[in-house]
Amino acid sequence: MIHNDLNPHNVLVDESGTRITGIIDFGDALYAPRVNNLATALSYQLVDESDPLRRVGPFLNAYLAQQPLSDTELSLLADLVATRLCLTLTISSWRAQLYPDNRDYILRNLPHAGRSLMRLRRLPEGWVEDLLKPVKTGAFDD
């Protein structure tokens, strides 16, 4: 079982904003590979134009410290992040047409998804592996 919608709107943090205290909105929860949960969460971390991976690296490493994934799962991660962004663009547009009275709410993530997909396209192939190198070599060990 995965949450499948771990975006900033669904995460509760402490007053300092540095510690996650809860997760809400389990409406998209389903049985699926854990790597999909990580891909969804990472798709919301590509926020910095000058350094799109600034938030992705720490998030990825923190997730893997708690929920290790196989090499096969990690090899799919970049494509799954891109797929999640494409799904956000496609499904949001479709749902906005179906529910015009709720259009603003439905489309709230559309600009972010479009910008993030463009940022992702500019990243070098192998960006996930590059972010994992410090973890695999033990560079972050105490």
C-alpha positions as a Markdown table, in Angstrom:
| # | Residue | x | y | z |
|---|---|---|---|---|
| 1 | Met | 0.0 | 0.0 | 0.0 |
| 2 | Ile | 1.4 | 3.4 | -1.0 |
| 3 | His | 0.1 | 6.9 | -0.4 |
| 4 | Asn | 0.7 | 7.9 | -4.0 |
| 5 | Asp | 0.2 | 11.6 | -3.6 |
| 6 | Leu | 3.0 | 12.8 | -1.3 |
| 7 | Asn | 3.0 | 16.5 | -2.3 |
| 8 | Pro | 3.5 | 19.6 | -0.2 |
| 9 | His | -0.3 | 20.0 | 0.3 |
| 10 | Asn | -0.5 | 16.6 | 2.0 |
| 11 | Val | 2.4 | 16.8 | 4.4 |
| 12 | Leu | 2.1 | 18.3 | 7.9 |
| 13 | Val | 5.3 | 19.7 | 9.5 |
| 14 | Asp | 6.3 | 21.1 | 12.9 |
| 15 | Glu | 6.2 | 24.8 | 13.6 |
| 16 | Ser | 9.9 | 25.2 | 12.5 |
| 17 | Gly | 9.0 | 23.5 | 9.1 |
| 18 | Thr | 11.9 | 21.1 | 9.5 |
| 19 | Arg | 10.2 | 17.9 | 10.7 |
| 20 | Ile | 7.4 | 16.0 | 9.1 |
| 21 | Thr | 4.7 | 15.3 | 11.7 |
| 22 | Gly | 2.0 | 13.7 | 9.5 |
| 23 | Ile | 0.6 | 12.9 | 6.1 |
| 24 | Ile | -3.0 | 13.6 | 5.1 |
| 25 | Asp | -5.3 | 12.8 | 2.1 |
| 26 | Phe | -5.2 | 9.1 | 1.4 |
| 27 | Gly | -7.6 | 9.3 | -1.5 |
| 28 | Asp | -5.0 | 8.2 | -4.0 |
| 29 | Ala | -3.7 | 5.3 | -1.9 |
| 30 | Leu | -3.4 | 2.0 | -3.7 |
| 31 | Tyr | -1.4 | -1.2 | -3.9 |
| 32 | Ala | 1.6 | -0.4 | -6.1 |
| 33 | Pro | 5.4 | -0.7 | -6.0 |
| 34 | Arg | 7.0 | 1.5 | -3.4 |
| 35 | Val | 9.2 | 3.2 | -6.0 |
| 36 | Asn | 6.0 | 4.8 | -7.4 |
| 37 | Asn | 5.5 | 6.5 | -4.0 |
| 38 | Leu | 9.0 | 7.9 | -4.2 |
| 39 | Ala | 8.6 | 9.0 | -7.8 |
| 40 | Thr | 5.5 | 10.9 | -7.0 |
| 41 | Ala | 7.1 | 12.7 | -4.1 |
| 42 | Leu | 10.2 | 13.6 | -6.1 |
| 43 | Ser | 8.1 | 15.0 | -8.9 |
| 44 | Tyr | 7.2 | 17.8 | -6.4 |
| 45 | Gln | 10.8 | 18.5 | -5.4 |
| 46 | Leu | 12.0 | 19.9 | -8.8 |
| 47 | Val | 11.3 | 23.5 | -7.8 |
| 48 | Asp | 14.6 | 25.3 | -8.2 |
| 49 | Glu | 15.3 | 26.6 | -11.7 |
| 50 | Ser | 19.0 | 27.1 | -11.1 |
| 51 | Asp | 19.5 | 23.7 | -9.4 |
| 52 | Pro | 16.5 | 21.4 | -9.9 |
| 53 | Leu | 18.0 | 18.6 | -7.8 |
| 54 | Arg | 18.7 | 20.8 | -4.8 |
| 55 | Arg | 15.7 | 19.3 | -2.9 |
| 56 | Val | 15.7 | 16.0 | -4.8 |
| 57 | Gly | 19.0 | 14.7 | -3.4 |
| 58 | Pro | 18.3 | 15.2 | 0.3 |
| 59 | Phe | 14.8 | 13.8 | -0.1 |
| 60 | Leu | 16.0 | 10.8 | -2.1 |
| 61 | Asn | 18.7 | 10.0 | 0.4 |
| 62 | Ala | 16.3 | 10.4 | 3.4 |
| 63 | Tyr | 13.7 | 8.2 | 1.8 |
| 64 | Leu | 16.2 | 5.5 | 1.0 |
| 65 | Ala | 17.6 | 5.5 | 4.5 |
| 66 | Gln | 14.1 | 4.5 | 5.7 |
| 67 | Gln | 12.8 | 2.5 | 2.8 |
| 68 | Pro | 15.7 | 1.0 | 0.7 |
| 69 | Leu | 14.8 | 0.1 | -2.9 |
| 70 | Ser | 16.3 | -2.5 | -5.2 |
| 71 | Asp | 18.7 | -1.5 | -8.0 |
| 72 | Thr | 16.0 | -2.4 | -10.5 |
| 73 | Glu | 13.5 | 0.0 | -8.8 |
| 74 | Leu | 16.1 | 2.8 | -8.7 |
| 75 | Ser | 16.9 | 2.2 | -12.4 |
| 76 | Leu | 13.2 | 3.1 | -13.2 |
| 77 | Leu | 13.0 | 6.1 | -10.9 |
| 78 | Ala | 13.9 | 8.9 | -13.4 |
| 79 | Asp | 11.3 | 7.6 | -15.9 |
| 80 | Leu | 8.7 | 7.2 | -13.2 |
| 81 | Val | 9.2 | 10.8 | -12.1 |
| 82 | Ala | 8.7 | 12.0 | -15.7 |
| 83 | Thr | 5.7 | 9.8 | -16.0 |
| 84 | Arg | 4.1 | 11.2 | -12.9 |
| 85 | Leu | 4.5 | 14.7 | -14.2 |
| 86 | Cys | 3.0 | 13.7 | -17.5 |
| 87 | Leu | 0.1 | 12.1 | -15.7 |
| 88 | Thr | -0.5 | 15.3 | -13.6 |
| 89 | Leu | -0.6 | 17.4 | -16.8 |
| 90 | Thr | -2.9 | 15.0 | -18.6 |
| 91 | Ile | -5.3 | 14.0 | -15.9 |
| 92 | Ser | -5.6 | 17.5 | -14.4 |
| 93 | Ser | -6.5 | 18.9 | -17.9 |
| 94 | Trp | -9.1 | 16.2 | -18.4 |
| 95 | Arg | -10.7 | 16.6 | -15.0 |
| 96 | Ala | -10.8 | 20.4 | -15.3 |
| 97 | Gln | -13.0 | 19.9 | -18.4 |
| 98 | Leu | -15.2 | 17.4 | -16.6 |
| 99 | Tyr | -15.6 | 19.6 | -13.5 |
| 100 | Pro | -15.4 | 23.3 | -14.7 |
| 101 | Asp | -16.8 | 24.6 | -11.3 |
| 102 | Asn | -13.7 | 23.1 | -9.6 |
| 103 | Arg | -11.3 | 24.0 | -12.4 |
| 104 | Asp | -9.0 | 26.3 | -10.3 |
| 105 | Tyr | -8.5 | 23.6 | -7.6 |
| 106 | Ile | -7.9 | 20.8 | -10.1 |
| 107 | Leu | -5.4 | 22.8 | -12.1 |
| 108 | Arg | -3.4 | 24.1 | -9.1 |
| 109 | Asn | -0.5 | 21.8 | -9.7 |
| 110 | Leu | -0.4 | 22.2 | -13.5 |
| 111 | Pro | 2.1 | 25.1 | -13.8 |
| 112 | His | 4.5 | 23.3 | -11.4 |
| 113 | Ala | 4.2 | 20.0 | -13.3 |
| 114 | Gly | 4.9 | 21.7 | -16.6 |
| 115 | Arg | 7.9 | 23.6 | -15.3 |
| 116 | Ser | 9.3 | 20.5 | -13.5 |
| 117 | Leu | 8.9 | 18.4 | -16.7 |
| 118 | Met | 11.0 | 21.0 | -18.6 |
| 119 | Arg | 13.6 | 21.0 | -15.8 |
| 120 | Leu | 13.7 | 17.2 | -15.9 |
| 121 | Arg | 14.3 | 17.2 | -19.6 |
| 122 | Arg | 17.4 | 19.4 | -19.2 |
| 123 | Leu | 19.0 | 17.0 | -16.6 |
| 124 | Pro | 21.7 | 14.7 | -17.8 |
| 125 | Glu | 20.9 | 11.0 | -18.3 |
| 126 | Gly | 21.9 | 9.2 | -15.1 |
| 127 | Trp | 20.9 | 11.9 | -12.7 |
| 128 | Val | 19.5 | 9.4 | -10.2 |
| 129 | Glu | 22.7 | 7.4 | -10.2 |
| 130 | Asp | 24.7 | 10.6 | -9.7 |
| 131 | Leu | 22.6 | 11.5 | -6.6 |
| 132 | Leu | 23.1 | 7.9 | -5.3 |
| 133 | Lys | 26.9 | 7.8 | -5.6 |
| 134 | Pro | 27.5 | 9.4 | -2.1 |
| 135 | Val | 25.1 | 6.9 | -0.6 |
| 136 | Lys | 26.7 | 3.9 | -2.3 |
| 137 | Thr | 30.2 | 5.0 | -1.4 |
| 138 | Gly | 29.3 | 5.7 | 2.2 |
| 139 | Ala | 30.2 | 9.4 | 1.9 |
| 140 | Phe | 27.2 | 10.3 | 4.1 |
| 141 | Asp | 28.0 | 7.8 | 6.9 |
| 142 | Asp | 28.9 | 9.1 | 10.3 |
